[in-house]
Each structure stands twice: as C-alpha cells, then as structure tokens.
Amino acid sequence: MSSHKRAVSYRLIPAIYAGTAIVAGLTVPRIESFFFPGLVSTVTVGQATAMYSAIASGMLALTGIVFSVAFVMIQFSASTYSPRLVAWIEREPVIAHALGTFTATFLYALAALLWVDRNRSGNVPVGSLLVVGALLLASMDMFIRLIRLIGLLQVNRMLIFTGDRGREVIAATYPQGESGTPQGPVDFGGFTCAQTLIHRGKPRSVQAVDVAALVNFAAAAGGIIEVAVAVGDTVIETMPVFRVYGSRQPINERKLWAGVQLGDERTFEQDPKYAIRLLVDIAIRALSPAINDPTTAVQALDQIEDLLTRLGQRNLEIGAYRDNKGDLRLVVPFPAWEDLVRLALDEICFCGATSVQVMRRMNALIADLIPHVPEARRPVLHSWQQRAKATIARSFADEEERTEALKEDRQGLGVPRRDPHAT
C-alpha cells in the first residue's frame, strides 16, 4: 500500500470508530429490549445519567489535552531531529486508533444517555453499561499505547527506530552473499529504444519498483525495460522514468506505470539509503551550533556502522534482473558501495570536523568496518581513513589535540584503543 493510501486510510479510522459508536449506541438498547426484555440494571437513573455525562465530558477534555500535548511534542521533536523522521511517527496507526477510541467512547456515552429512563420507564439498559465499560478499558489501553509511542521521541529510541527500519529493508532488498566486484552499466548500444515514458505532473518520489511485474511485462514483449530513476529519486516534469529496448511490441503504458510506486515523499520501502539519510540528518543537526550535541552524533554513528556492516556483507549488485530463461529483462539503478559510504560519512565528517568526540568515533567505525567487508570493498574505507586524517590535520592546529582526535574510540570520549607498540 502506498504512503498516500495509508494516509487516507488513517484519516478514515476515527470516522469509522465514530460511526460505529453512534450506530451501536442506537441499536444495542433496542436489541437488548427485544431479546432480553426482563433484564434489569441495579444502577439508578440518576447514577446512570451522572456516569454517562461524566464519561462524555471527561473523554472530550481528555482527547483535547492528550492530542494537544502529543502534537506539540511531535513538532518539538521535528525541530530537534528531522521533520522527515517525525512524520513517520505522526502517521503511526496507534494515533488514529487512539483518537477513534476516545471519540467512540464520547459519542457512545451520549447515545446511551438517550436511552436512560426512556419513555419514563425508569430503566437503565444493561448492555449500554457493559459497552461503555469496555470502551473505557479500551481507551485506557490506547492511552498507554499513545504514551509509549510518544516515548519513541527520545533521541536514543528514535535512532533505534530508524536503524530497525534500515535493517528490515536491507534484509528484504539485498540477498545474502558477498559480491564485492562492482558491475558496470548495462550497454544498450545494440538495442533500439522502442518506448520512452516520461513523467507528467507535480514532482513525486519513487517509493518502490515492482520487479516481478516488470520482468514479466518485458519477457512477454521480448524486450528489456530500463527504469531510468532510482528508488528515492524525485521525478519532475518531462523526466524519463521508463525506457523499453528491443521489444517486439509496445508494452501497455498503464501496466508500466503500475510497476513503479510514486508518492509525495520517500519511504523506507526498498530504500536503505533513506534510513541512513535520516540518521545522518539527526547527526548533523545535533552538530549544528544551535544544538551542539556531539554525543547524539556518536549514537547515530553506532546505528550507521551497523547498517554499513550489514550492507557490506550483502550482494549490492542487484540492478540487473533476468527471466526464467536467463535473459536480461529489467535494469534498475541501485547505489554502489562507495555511494553508501559517502552518504553515511561525508556530511558527518564535514560537520563534526572540529569535534574530537565525533572524529574518534568515526576512526573507530572505519577501522572496525574494514575487516568485516569483502576485500574489494576495503579500498573505499582505506581512502576514508586517509580523508579523516586529513580532516583532523586541517581542523586541529594544536599537535596534542590532533593526536587525541586521531585515536579510535567507540564512545567518542570513552575508552580509546591503545597502540600496543607505543612505549
């Protein structure tokens, strides 16, 4: 399901809760009076009226207070971490379900109040009492879930949340097995470009590519489909999205467009770069003069190192897809190892160049990463080691400070590694 469809469904959830509550409030007492006419509640009319009124007014006030505080905290966190990351928390289903449950409890209490002492019968429907009690328990459960969700806005939990999303998409996108030899671009020189599909409309982000469907379309037409944009790219007016080479017949354009998922913003789906991008955003924002929190940057590097380790041990050369006969049918651009390393380290190295804590953690990150990746991917890391040393030499004028910044320390300023040959 696309992010737009998910957003629409989340907006509908409170309305569904509200409609269900109104319908239940009007039908449950009728069902009770029809099937259980002799069922009598020990709650008096006055007690029931006071209880329903308190529940309705209390839930209305609780809803306003809880969600006002929640959205203020979300906005505050957006300025502290990254607006793109906090938007994911804002779209969590628990928020919509909590709002729906609170609204349903409020509306059901009002609807049930209409049946208290109906036609001056002096009766209080038992079914409504049970339902409103269940709704109160559900409201308490959703309130606890909402508090836990807001707890994710703590910096360490936010970093873990982002890292978890990255680990999930790495496992789903890249197959097991090392493939340290990068592949060159596919040469389409021997094929004729039979179709080119360009984007029309407002800018959209590429969120996912349906590989299986596009491979089948290309095989049926006897051609090769090139997806001209990568997952995470933003396509704009007149930008080519698909090119079809060597096909016997044109491929239905509607089917081709269905093979790529476009949305208003990037998602984690098929895009491990996005998780790294968000972690880097948190780190460089923490290193800004307005915040000046290098410890948060070090914590972000912990998650970044784990993602790079996992990526370094996976087969990253997956952009060429073949059909059951082994014929090339689909080409999709994916980032190379050096692209991922640059994304993960470049901006943090620049913004944290004058921080001893950050540079020591980055030295440890690179040193620990080198033995865990294939030999063919190590030159990129060795190059980064030299770059980090050059950055330290340029940023620290004092010799003693340079010496301290060149040490490897997984905590930044914790327990640096000692040179076993030092005297």
Secondary structure, DSSP 4 states (H G I P E B T S, - for coil): --HHHHHHHHHHHHHHHHHHHHHHHHHHHHHHHHH-TT---SS-HHHHHHHHHHHHHHHHHHHHHHHHHHHHHHHHHHHHS-HHHHHHHHT-HHHHHHHHHHHHHHHHHHHHHTTTTGGG-----HHHHHHHHHHHHHHHHHHHHHHHHHHTTSHHHHHHHHHHHHHHHHHHHS-BS---SPPPPP--TTS-EEEEEE--SS-EEEEEE-HHHHHHHHHHHTSEEEE-S-TT-EE-TT-EEEEEES-SSPPPHHHHHHTEEEESS--STT-HHHHHHHHHHHHHHHTSTTT--HHHHHHHHHHHHHHHHHHHTB-----EEE-TTS-EEEE-----HHHHHHHHHHHHHHHTTT-HHHHHHHHHHHHHHGGGS-GGGHHHHHHHHHHHHHHHHHH--SHHHHHHHTS--TTSSS-PPP-TT--
